[in-house]
Amino acid sequence: MNILAVFRSRAQALSCLSRIRAAGVCAAAVSTPREANVGCGISLRFPERDLLRVRRALAGMNCSAFVGFFRMDICGGRTYVRPL
């Protein structure tokens, strides 16, 4: 299962992506799924097992465009997104 860290700013998302990759997390920048109801944002997708490591990496950053964490499930070709 994957987790999305959702942002409203591309620049902040990419800055955070660099930070969490430096922390050893395998993450990717992806378009925020419509199901998250955030508008046209950008998200960082990473494995659920790395959630604590991502939270720690982002704790020291000023991410005013950060919306929150969402759990992303894909079942039968449909994407389901739920806030954590």
N, CA, C and O atoms as a DFTB+ gen file, in Angstrom:
336 C
 N C O
     1  1       0.839      -1.166       0.000
     2  2       0.000       0.000       0.000
     3  2       0.895       1.244       0.000
     4  3       1.952       1.265       0.630
     5  1       0.452       2.267      -0.712
     6  2       1.227       3.501      -0.817
     7  2       0.587       4.624      -0.029
     8  3      -0.619       4.633       0.219
     9  1       1.426       5.572       0.359
    10  2       0.991       6.783       1.028
    11  2       1.324       7.951       0.110
    12  3       2.341       7.939      -0.583
    13  1       0.461       8.954       0.114
    14  2       0.707      10.183      -0.618
    15  2       0.906      11.317       0.377
    16  3       0.119      11.476       1.311
    17  1       1.948      12.098       0.178
    18  2       2.118      13.367       0.881
    19  2       1.691      14.414      -0.148
    20  3       2.354      14.584      -1.170
    21  1       0.592      15.110       0.118
    22  2      -0.015      15.998      -0.878
    23  2       0.397      17.448      -0.620
    24  3       0.377      17.928       0.514
    25  1       0.771      18.130      -1.708
    26  2       1.207      19.526      -1.654
    27  2       0.430      20.358      -2.666
    28  3      -0.059      19.837      -3.669
    29  1       0.321      21.653      -2.395
    30  2      -0.285      22.580      -3.352
    31  2       0.779      23.329      -4.149
    32  3       0.447      24.071      -5.073
    33  1       2.038      23.145      -3.810
    34  2       3.145      23.835      -4.480
    35  2       4.129      22.820      -5.042
    36  3       4.641      21.962      -4.324
    37  1       4.379      22.935      -6.323
    38  2       5.343      22.048      -6.978
    39  2       6.743      22.229      -6.384
    40  3       7.450      21.251      -6.139
    41  1       7.138      23.485      -6.154
    42  2       8.481      23.762      -5.631
    43  2       8.679      23.128      -4.252
    44  3       9.711      22.509      -3.996
    45  1       7.691      23.281      -3.365
    46  2       7.826      22.688      -2.035
    47  2       7.802      21.169      -2.098
    48  3       8.533      20.507      -1.360
    49  1       6.984      20.618      -2.957
    50  2       6.926      19.159      -3.093
    51  2       8.275      18.609      -3.540
    52  3       8.750      17.611      -2.998
    53  1       8.885      19.245      -4.510
    54  2      10.167      18.753      -5.017
    55  2      11.284      18.951      -3.999
    56  3      12.203      18.137      -3.916
    57  1      11.208      20.026      -3.228
    58  2      12.182      20.235      -2.153
    59  2      12.050      19.131      -1.095
    60  3      13.048      18.586      -0.623
    61  1      10.817      18.817      -0.738
    62  2      10.571      17.749       0.234
    63  2      10.959      16.386      -0.323
    64  3      11.434      15.523       0.415
    65  1      10.759      16.191      -1.620
    66  2      11.161      14.938      -2.260
    67  2      12.660      14.717      -2.095
    68  3      13.096      13.612      -1.773
    69  1      13.441      15.760      -2.315
    70  2      14.897      15.644      -2.138
    71  2      15.241      15.278      -0.704
    72  3      16.126      14.459      -0.456
    73  1      14.541      15.885       0.226
    74  2      14.810      15.646       1.653
    75  2      14.475      14.202       2.049
    76  3      15.246      13.558       2.761
    77  1      13.337      13.700       1.592
    78  2      12.977      12.341       2.013
    79  2      13.801      11.290       1.274
    80  3      14.052      10.213       1.814
    81  1      14.220      11.586       0.051
    82  2      15.125      10.657      -0.633
    83  2      16.462      10.597       0.086
    84  3      17.067       9.530       0.193
    85  1      16.932      11.754       0.584
    86  2      18.189      11.792       1.345
    87  2      18.071      10.981       2.624
    88  3      19.072      10.499       3.153
    89  1      16.833      10.826       3.129
    90  2      16.598      10.023       4.324
    91  2      16.480       8.537       3.997
    92  3      16.225       7.726       4.887
    93  1      16.664       8.175       2.730
    94  2      16.661       6.772       2.340
    95  2      15.322       6.217       1.911
    96  3      15.163       5.001       1.808
    97  1      14.346       7.093       1.655
    98  2      13.010       6.647       1.251
    99  2      12.919       6.639      -0.271
   100  3      13.311       7.601      -0.930
   101  1      12.406       5.562      -0.814
   102  2      12.163       5.461      -2.249
   103  2      10.827       6.150      -2.523
   104  3       9.771       5.594      -2.220
   105  1      10.867       7.350      -3.091
   106  2       9.659       8.143      -3.309
   107  2       9.653       8.707      -4.725
   108  3      10.695       8.812      -5.371
   109  1       8.465       9.067      -5.192
   110  2       8.312       9.641      -6.531
   111  2       7.303      10.778      -6.484
   112  3       6.356      10.747      -5.698
   113  1       7.508      11.770      -7.324
   114  2       6.537      12.856      -7.481
   115  2       5.482      12.398      -8.486
   116  3       5.811      11.917      -9.570
   117  1       4.209      12.552      -8.113
   118  2       3.094      12.135      -8.966
   119  2       2.011      13.204      -8.918
   120  3       1.959      14.004      -7.984
   121  1       1.160      13.213      -9.915
   122  2       0.004      14.107      -9.881
   123  2      -0.943      13.630      -8.790
   124  3      -1.151      12.429      -8.613
   125  1      -1.505      14.567      -8.074
   126  2      -2.451      14.210      -7.014
   127  2      -3.723      13.648      -7.636
   128  3      -4.309      14.276      -8.518
   129  1      -4.152      12.487      -7.193
   130  2      -5.386      11.905      -7.745
   131  2      -6.599      12.801      -7.463
   132  3      -6.693      13.430      -6.410
   133  1      -7.485      12.841      -8.394
   134  2      -8.712      13.627      -8.278
   135  2      -9.486      13.263      -7.014
   136  3     -10.139      14.118      -6.416
   137  1      -9.415      12.003      -6.610
   138  2     -10.157      11.509      -5.458
   139  2      -9.738      12.165      -4.142
   140  3     -10.468      12.081      -3.155
   141  1      -8.585      12.810      -4.113
   142  2      -8.120      13.475      -2.891
   143  2      -8.829      14.814      -2.670
   144  3      -8.737      15.390      -1.586
   145  1      -9.534      15.309      -3.686
   146  2     -10.281      16.572      -3.596
   147  2      -9.414      17.749      -3.161
   148  3      -9.808      18.544      -2.308
   149  1      -8.228      17.847      -3.759
   150  2      -7.301      18.910      -3.408
   151  2      -7.121      19.883      -4.562
   152  3      -6.469      20.912      -4.387
   153  1      -7.662      19.604      -5.706
   154  2      -7.417      20.439      -6.872
   155  2      -6.221      19.895      -7.617
   156  3      -5.934      18.699      -7.558
   157  1      -5.530      20.759      -8.312
   158  2      -4.389      20.286      -9.119
   159  2      -3.105      20.430      -8.315
   160  3      -2.330      21.364      -8.524
   161  1      -2.891      19.516      -7.412
   162  2      -1.689      19.527      -6.608
   163  2      -0.698      18.503      -7.101
   164  3      -0.919      17.822      -8.102
   165  1       0.388      18.411      -6.381
   166  2       1.392      17.401      -6.681
   167  2       1.635      16.615      -5.394
   168  3       1.606      17.176      -4.298
   169  1       1.867      15.349      -5.534
   170  2       2.040      14.487      -4.372
   171  2       3.352      13.727      -4.457
   172  3       3.934      13.559      -5.529
   173  1       3.791      13.281      -3.304
   174  2       4.935      12.391      -3.221
   175  2       4.397      11.035      -2.798
   176  3       3.747      10.912      -1.760
   177  1       4.670      10.023      -3.605
   178  2       4.189       8.669      -3.308
   179  2       5.344       7.855      -2.743
   180  3       6.456       7.876      -3.271
   181  1       5.060       7.137      -1.659
   182  2       6.086       6.311      -1.030
   183  2       5.404       5.151      -0.318
   184  3       4.203       5.215      -0.052
   185  1       6.151       4.087      -0.001
   186  2       5.575       2.921       0.680
   187  2       5.133       3.267       2.103
   188  3       5.761       4.079       2.783
   189  1       4.060       2.647       2.529
   190  2       3.515       2.906       3.865
   191  2       4.540       2.617       4.959
   192  3       4.543       3.288       5.991
   193  1       5.390       1.652       4.752
   194  2       6.378       1.294       5.774
   195  2       7.346       2.446       6.084
   196  3       8.005       2.435       7.124
   197  1       7.436       3.442       5.185
   198  2       8.351       4.572       5.378
   199  2       7.668       5.817       5.940
   200  3       8.283       6.881       5.992
   201  1       6.422       5.704       6.357
   202  2       5.678       6.883       6.815
   203  2       6.372       7.594       7.975
   204  3       6.484       8.820       7.957
   205  1       6.829       6.872       8.961
   206  2       7.491       7.492      10.107
   207  2       8.766       8.219       9.677
   208  3       9.048       9.321      10.149
   209  1       9.522       7.606       8.793
   210  2      10.752       8.230       8.308
   211  2      10.448       9.523       7.537
   212  3      11.177      10.508       7.659
   213  1       9.363       9.513       6.741
   214  2       8.967      10.716       5.997
   215  2       8.511      11.804       6.961
   216  3       8.887      12.966       6.804
   217  1       7.709      11.443       7.953
   218  2       7.255      12.431       8.943
   219  2       8.452      13.099       9.624
   220  3       8.464      14.315       9.816
   221  1       9.442      12.312       9.982
   222  2      10.640      12.866      10.629
   223  2      11.413      13.787       9.687
   224  3      11.892      14.844      10.099
   225  1      11.530      13.387       8.434
   226  2      12.268      14.196       7.466
   227  2      11.585      15.532       7.203
   228  3      12.257      16.544       7.004
   229  1      10.259      15.542       7.200
   230  2       9.515      16.773       6.917
   231  2       9.329      17.651       8.147
   232  3       8.978      18.824       8.019
   233  1       9.559      17.101       9.339
   234  2       9.300      17.839      10.577
   235  2      10.083      19.144      10.670
   236  3       9.569      20.131      11.195
   237  1      11.299      19.167      10.177
   238  2      12.122      20.365      10.292
   239  2      11.964      21.355       9.158
   240  3      12.662      22.369       9.116
   241  1      11.066      21.079       8.251
   242  2      10.898      21.951       7.077
   243  2       9.663      22.835       7.241
   244  3       8.695      22.456       7.901
   245  1       9.716      24.019       6.630
   246  2       8.557      24.902       6.600
   247  2       7.796      24.620       5.309
   248  3       8.103      25.190       4.262
   249  1       6.812      23.747       5.389
   250  2       6.048      23.336       4.203
   251  2       4.626      23.885       4.300
   252  3       3.694      23.153       4.636
   253  1       4.466      25.161       4.007
   254  2       3.148      25.786       4.117
   255  2       2.162      25.240       3.086
   256  3       0.951      25.361       3.272
   257  1       2.655      24.646       2.013
   258  2       1.786      24.109       0.963
   259  2       1.446      22.635       1.189
   260  3       0.768      22.023       0.364
   261  1       1.907      22.069       2.289
   262  2       1.623      20.669       2.599
   263  2       0.175      20.536       3.043
   264  3      -0.266      21.234       3.956
   265  1      -0.563      19.642       2.398
   266  2      -1.982      19.420       2.705
   267  2      -2.148      18.324       3.746
   268  3      -2.913      18.479       4.697
   269  1      -1.433      17.216       3.569
   270  2      -1.541      16.103       4.509
   271  2      -1.173      14.793       3.864
   272  3      -0.786      14.739       2.697
   273  1      -1.301      13.726       4.653
   274  2      -1.003      12.379       4.187
   275  2      -2.304      11.662       3.850
   276  3      -3.313      11.806       4.540
   277  1      -2.254      10.886       2.771
   278  2      -3.407      10.120       2.317
   279  2      -2.957       8.702       2.004
   280  3      -1.850       8.486       1.511
   281  1      -3.816       7.746       2.290
   282  2      -3.558       6.350       1.936
   283  2      -4.162       6.123       0.547
   284  3      -5.301       6.512       0.291
   285  1      -3.405       5.503      -0.335
   286  2      -3.857       5.278      -1.706
   287  2      -3.934       3.780      -1.977
   288  3      -2.942       3.060      -1.857
   289  1      -5.123       3.326      -2.342
   290  2      -5.346       1.925      -2.708
   291  2      -5.821       1.870      -4.150
   292  3      -6.608       2.708      -4.588
   293  1      -5.344       0.893      -4.870
   294  2      -5.838       0.657      -6.233
   295  2      -6.432      -0.735      -6.240
   296  3      -5.751      -1.720      -5.953
   297  1      -7.710      -0.804      -6.570
   298  2      -8.421      -2.076      -6.547
   299  2      -9.323      -2.147      -7.773
   300  3     -10.180      -1.287      -7.975
   301  1      -9.128      -3.159      -8.573
   302  2      -9.957      -3.331      -9.763
   303  2      -9.839      -2.179     -10.748
   304  3     -10.809      -1.842     -11.426
   305  1      -8.663      -1.573     -10.833
   306  2      -8.452      -0.468     -11.761
   307  2      -8.931       0.879     -11.246
   308  3      -8.760       1.891     -11.926
   309  1      -9.525       0.916     -10.067
   310  2      -9.997       2.175      -9.473
   311  2      -9.040       2.608      -8.376
   312  3      -8.459       1.779      -7.676
   313  1      -8.886       3.918      -8.237
   314  2      -8.034       4.479      -7.198
   315  2      -8.898       4.970      -6.052
   316  3      -9.869       5.697      -6.260
   317  1      -8.542       4.571      -4.846
   318  2      -9.226       5.023      -3.641
   319  2      -8.241       5.775      -2.781
   320  3      -7.158       5.270      -2.484
   321  1      -8.608       6.990      -2.372
   322  2      -7.723       7.828      -1.578
   323  2      -8.459       8.227      -0.294
   324  3      -9.570       8.754      -0.341
   325  1      -7.817       7.967       0.855
   326  2      -8.413       8.314       2.148
   327  2      -7.388       9.055       2.988
   328  3      -6.217       8.677       3.013
   329  1      -7.818      10.117       3.681
   330  2      -6.873      10.819       4.555
   331  2      -6.431       9.933       5.723
   332  3      -7.184       9.078       6.190
   333  1      -5.224      10.147       6.174
   334  2      -4.724       9.412       7.355
   335  2      -5.140      10.135       8.610
   336  3      -4.825       9.689       9.713
